[in-house]
Amino acid sequence: MISMEKSTKLTPSEAIDKAIAYFGPGGLGLEVTEHAECCARLEGGGGYVYAQAEEGKGGKGSLVGVESREWDYHVKRFLERI
């Protein structure tokens, strides 16, 4: 299991949309089981990915947190890209 955070220039909703695009049906093929403007949970391949984002300090960008089981490598790659 892995839990990581990263600051990004993306808004919280943009960051969640990117997570769904990367991990979801059009990306790695995980099924979206929960989706809101602030968070998303995706499941598949014997594990899950849970991404959440909150507005960054001063209203700029966001802080993105990702927790995962069985998708550690891809979580690291995703956070490098955003």
C-alpha positions in Angstrom: 0.0 0.0 0.0 1.2 3.5 -0.8 0.0 7.0 0.2 1.6 10.0 -1.5 0.9 13.8 -1.9 2.0 16.4 -4.4 1.3 20.1 -5.0 0.3 21.0 -8.5 -0.9 24.0 -10.5 -4.1 22.1 -11.5 -7.4 22.9 -9.8 -8.7 20.2 -7.6 -11.3 19.2 -10.2 -8.7 19.1 -13.0 -6.5 16.9 -10.9 -9.3 14.4 -10.2 -10.2 14.4 -13.9 -6.5 13.7 -14.8 -6.5 10.8 -12.2 -9.6 9.3 -13.8 -8.2 9.7 -17.3 -4.9 8.0 -16.2 -6.3 5.2 -14.1 -9.8 4.8 -15.4 -11.4 2.9 -18.4 -9.6 5.1 -21.0 -6.2 4.6 -19.3 -5.1 1.7 -17.2 -8.7 0.2 -17.2 -9.8 0.6 -13.6 -13.5 1.0 -12.9 -14.6 4.3 -11.4 -16.6 3.4 -8.3 -16.8 6.9 -6.7 -16.4 10.3 -8.3 -16.9 13.8 -6.9 -15.3 17.1 -7.7 -12.8 16.6 -4.8 -12.1 12.8 -5.0 -12.4 9.6 -6.9 -12.0 5.9 -6.2 -11.1 3.4 -8.9 -10.9 -0.4 -8.5 -9.5 -3.2 -10.5 -6.6 -5.6 -10.9 -6.9 -6.8 -7.3 -6.5 -3.3 -5.8 -7.7 0.3 -5.8 -6.7 3.9 -6.2 -8.2 6.7 -4.2 -7.3 10.2 -5.2 -8.4 13.4 -3.5 -7.5 17.0 -4.1 -7.9 20.2 -2.1 -7.3 23.8 -3.0 -3.7 24.9 -2.5 -2.5 27.6 -0.2 -3.6 31.1 -1.3 -6.1 29.6 -3.6 -3.5 28.6 -6.1 -3.4 25.1 -7.6 -4.1 22.1 -5.4 -2.6 19.5 -3.1 -3.3 16.0 -4.5 -3.2 12.9 -2.3 -3.3 9.4 -3.7 -3.7 6.2 -1.7 -3.4 2.8 -3.5 -3.0 -0.9 -3.1 -1.4 -2.9 -6.0 -0.9 0.3 -8.2 2.1 1.8 -6.4 4.3 2.1 -9.6 1.5 3.9 -11.5 0.7 6.2 -8.6 4.3 7.4 -8.7 4.2 7.9 -12.5 0.9 9.8 -12.3 2.2 12.2 -9.6 5.3 12.8 -11.7 3.0 13.9 -14.6 0.7 16.3 -12.9 
